[in-house]
């Protein structure tokens, strides 16, 4: 293929990535978790289509975080694989590593978009390098400028989508939709956790069920049992176990009180939304106090003398 056709193909792919960005943010991405698992909504995998886009192909197509450069990385990887025999040995090794990493990350189905970030620098360099190598000299800089414009457009659309999510679902918050200074929005940790706990009347020996908040172990020496409501898993010395599975709410309450000796649950308002049964249990069997940054202390009822 001559350079002119390559230039046209590159511009067509860039235009297609920009059009896909508009469709993705304006039409494909929901603004409310209605009818979805809240955890899947937060991860952007609440429907089979989104599971494919943001999950299995999230390295390339999760435009909330990856951007149009990663969209172009998909045809770049296909092109590199097609030219496998013409690649140097080191290039083959790098391509094999990238494809293996993409396969492993994709197999998790979008459980955590941050895994894909590990490949972003490599794929960005690959896209820019391939563009510089195959485009005609006069098209290189304009194409990279166009890629920059596409990235800015995608970022603006992503921020706009989060604002629409905030309007449709007020309890959904992110650093760019929350109020306050930039430092306050990015730093969501408790201002003085130890002082706050003392203010709530907690004894230093009270055992707490800690809902996926490692900050507990960094700033306090208080006993805590690590738990994640999203998967209903307790992490204890003998291994992982379930809290709600095969137990009624009353049995869960007695298990926390009598077996784990827990009087409190430490969580956040955001995390409490992830598991409807866990949230309903806390509403029925505990009283809660919320600090100014959304951390929640649930006090199990009728346990004050234990």
Buried (B, 14 or more C-beta within 10 A) or exposed (E): EEEEEBBEBBBEBBEBBBEBBEEBBEEBBBBBBEEBBBBBBBBBBBBEEBBBBBBBBBBBBBBBBBBBBBBBBBBBBEEBEEEEEEBEEEBBEBBEEBEEBBEEBBEEBBBEBEBBEEBBEBBBEBBBEBBEEBBEEEBBEEBBEBBEEBBEBBBEBBBEBBEBBBEEBEEBBBEEBBEEEEEEBEEBEBEEBBEBBEEEEBEEEBBBBBBBBEBBEEBBEBBBBBBBBBEBBBEEEEEEEEBBEEEEEEEBBEBBBEEBBBBBBBBBBBBBBBBEEBBEBBEEBBEBEEBEBBBBBBBBEEBEEE
